[in-house]
């Protein structure tokens, strides 16, 4: 069996879904990949998995990956925390994650920033990939559907600072928590920003660098600051 076919077989079994590879890895490259994955499984099994409220399958944790308040995390199969990712799960209703979730290098999920404003809830579906250097701020509620992919440095928020009064500093006026929703099969381009209270429909494509400050209907392609619909996908009208 060729090395890449063996790798296809292993990944398909782990993910419980068909996984195709087009690059013909050498056996030397395969050994390097497997060595790194075995190390991350050992680190995840020893250091991370025992901290979680519930975990059904493998936990991969690369060097520097950290989970705080892991008892609040309930996840499915194959939680993958890449190098130096940070996951602070302190929240009222905890964090629910489906199967095959990846948090990229130096990416941050932060349910609570300051103790006087504990976050509410984060729900993530199946087969979701959060790319490198992303920030997910769960002060209110955030819901992410199935098969969602984030480009690098995407930011998602679920709160806004209150600033109506001018007699006291903004930092002392509290926040307004929102509910931010991202549907199924959504692609969010690099450095896009999703603001609090926004709902993004199924099948949307969010252009790189866009700032989404209002609801986006399903199967829309949006770009710009602020983001606007420029096209519909497929035969949608």
C-alpha positions in Angstrom: 0.0 0.0 0.0 1.3 3.4 -0.9 2.0 5.8 2.0 -0.7 8.3 1.1 -3.3 5.5 0.8 -2.3 4.3 4.2 -2.7 7.9 5.6 -6.1 8.2 3.9 -7.2 5.0 5.6 -6.0 6.1 9.0 -7.6 9.5 8.8 -10.9 8.1 7.4 -11.1 5.7 10.4 -10.4 8.5 12.9 -12.8 10.9 11.4 -15.4 8.3 10.6 -15.8 9.7 7.1 -14.2 9.4 3.7 -11.0 11.4 3.5 -9.1 11.8 0.2 -5.4 12.8 -0.3 -4.0 13.8 -3.7 -0.4 14.3 -2.7 1.7 11.1 -2.8 3.5 11.2 0.6 6.7 9.2 1.0 7.0 6.8 3.9 9.5 9.2 5.5 6.9 12.0 5.3 4.2 9.6 6.6 6.4 8.7 9.6 7.0 12.3 10.4 3.2 13.1 10.3 2.3 10.0 12.4 5.0 10.8 14.9 3.6 14.3 15.4 0.0 13.0 15.7 0.9 10.3 18.2 2.7 12.9 20.3 -0.3 15.2 20.2 -2.7 12.3 21.1 -0.5 11.4 24.1 -0.4 15.1 25.3 -4.2 15.4 24.8 -5.0 12.1 26.5 -2.8 12.9 29.5 -3.1 16.7 29.9 -6.4 17.7 28.4 -9.0 14.9 28.2 -9.2 14.3 32.0 -10.1 18.0 32.4 -13.1 17.9 30.1 -16.7 17.5 31.2 -17.3 15.0 28.4 -15.2 13.7 25.5 -16.2 10.8 23.3 -13.1 10.3 21.2 -9.5 11.3 20.6 -8.2 14.6 21.9 -5.2 16.0 20.0 -3.2 18.7 21.8 0.0 20.2 20.3 2.7 22.0 22.3 1.4 25.0 24.2 -2.3 24.2 23.8 -4.3 25.1 26.9 -7.8 24.5 28.2 -9.1 26.4 31.2 -12.3 25.3 33.0 -12.4 22.2 30.9 -15.2 20.8 33.1 -17.5 23.2 31.1 -16.6 21.5 27.8 -18.7 18.7 26.3 -17.3 17.5 23.0 -17.7 14.7 20.5 -15.0 12.7 18.6 -11.7 14.2 17.7 -11.0 17.5 19.4 -7.9 18.9 17.8 -6.1 21.8 19.6 -3.2 23.0 17.6 0.0 24.7 18.9 -0.5 27.5 21.5 -4.2 27.6 21.1 -6.1 28.9 24.1 -9.6 27.7 25.2 -11.2 29.4 28.3 -14.6 27.7 28.7 -15.8 29.5 31.8 -19.5 30.2 31.1 -23.0 29.8 32.5 -24.1 27.1 30.2 -20.8 25.7 29.1 -19.5 24.7 25.7 -21.0 22.1 23.4 -18.8 20.9 20.5 -19.6 18.2 17.8 -17.3 15.8 16.1 -14.0 16.7 14.3 -13.4 20.2 15.6 -10.0 22.0 15.1 -8.8 25.1 16.9 -5.8 26.5 14.9 -2.4 27.7 16.1 -2.5 30.7 18.4 -6.3 30.8 18.1 -8.4 31.8 21.1 -11.9 30.9 22.4 -12.6 33.1 25.3 -15.9 32.6 27.1 -15.0 35.0 29.9 -12.7 37.9 29.8 -13.3 39.6 33.2 -15.0 37.8 36.1 -17.9 40.3 36.4 -19.0 39.4 32.9 -19.1 35.6 32.7 -20.0 34.3 29.2 -23.3 32.5 28.5 -22.9 29.6 26.0 -21.0 28.4 22.9 -22.3 25.7 20.6 -20.2 24.3 17.7 -21.5 21.7 15.2 -19.7 18.9 13.4 -16.7 19.3 11.1 -15.8 22.8 12.0 -12.3 24.3 11.5 -11.2 27.5 13.2 -8.0 28.6 11.6 -4.8 30.2 13.0 -5.0 33.4 15.1 -8.8 33.5 15.2 -10.6 35.0 18.2 -14.0 33.8 19.4 -15.4 36.1 22.1 -18.3 34.3 23.9 -19.6 36.9 26.3 -23.1 36.4 25.2 -24.0 33.3 23.1 -22.4 32.1 19.9 -23.7 29.2 17.7 -21.7 27.8 14.8 -23.3 25.2 12.6 -21.9 22.1 10.8 -19.2 22.2 8.1 -18.0 25.7 8.8 -14.5 26.9 7.9 -12.7 30.0 9.2 -9.8 31.6 7.5 -7.0 32.9 9.6 -7.4 35.9 12.0 -11.3 35.9 11.9 -12.9 37.5 14.9 -16.4 36.7 16.2 -18.1 38.7 19.0 -21.3 38.4 21.1 -21.2 41.6 23.2 -20.9 45.4 22.8 -19.7 47.9 25.4 -22.4 50.4 26.5 -21.3 54.0 26.0 -24.4 56.3 26.3 -23.2 58.1 29.4 -20.3 60.6 29.3 -19.9 61.1 33.0 -18.3 57.8 33.7 -15.7 55.8 31.7 -17.0 53.4 29.1 -15.2 50.5 30.8 -17.5 51.0 33.8 -20.8 51.2 31.9 -21.2 47.4 31.4 -22.0 45.5 28.2 -24.9 44.4 26.2 -24.8 40.6 25.4 -26.0 39.4 22.1 -26.6 36.1 20.3 -24.4 35.6 17.2 -25.3 32.7 14.9 -23.4 31.2 12.0 -25.3 28.7 9.9 -24.2 25.4 8.3 -21.7 25.2 5.4 -20.3 28.8 5.8 -16.9 29.9 4.7 -15.5 33.0 6.5 -12.5 34.5 4.8 -9.3 35.7 6.4 -9.5 38.6 8.8 -13.3 39.0 8.6 -15.1 40.3 11.6 -18.5 39.1 12.7 -20.1 41.6 15.2 -22.5 40.8 18.1 -26.1 39.9 17.3 -25.5 39.0 13.7 -27.1 35.9 12.1 -25.4 34.4 9.1 -27.5 32.0 7.0 -26.6 28.6 5.7 -24.2 28.4 2.8 -22.8 31.9 3.0 -19.4 33.0 1.9 -17.9 36.0 3.8 -15.2 37.8 1.9 -11.7 38.3 3.4 -11.5 41.5 5.5 -15.3 42.0 5.6 -17.1 43.5 8.7 -20.5 41.8 9.1 -22.8 44.1 11.1 -26.2 42.9 10.1 -28.0 39.6 9.3 -27.0 37.8 6.1 -29.6 35.7 4.2 -28.7 32.1 3.2 -26.4 31.4 0.3 -25.2 35.0 0.0 -21.7 36.1 -0.9 -20.8 39.2 1.0 -17.8 41.6 0.9 -16.8 45.0 2.2 -16.8 47.3 5.2 -19.6 47.1 6.2 -20.3 43.8 4.4 -23.0 43.8 1.6 -24.4 41.0 -0.5 -22.9 41.0 -4.0 -24.1 37.7 -5.3 -26.1 34.6 -4.5 -24.7 31.1 -4.7 -26.1 28.5 -7.0 -29.6 28.9 -8.2 -30.7 30.8 -5.1 -32.7 34.0 -5.8 
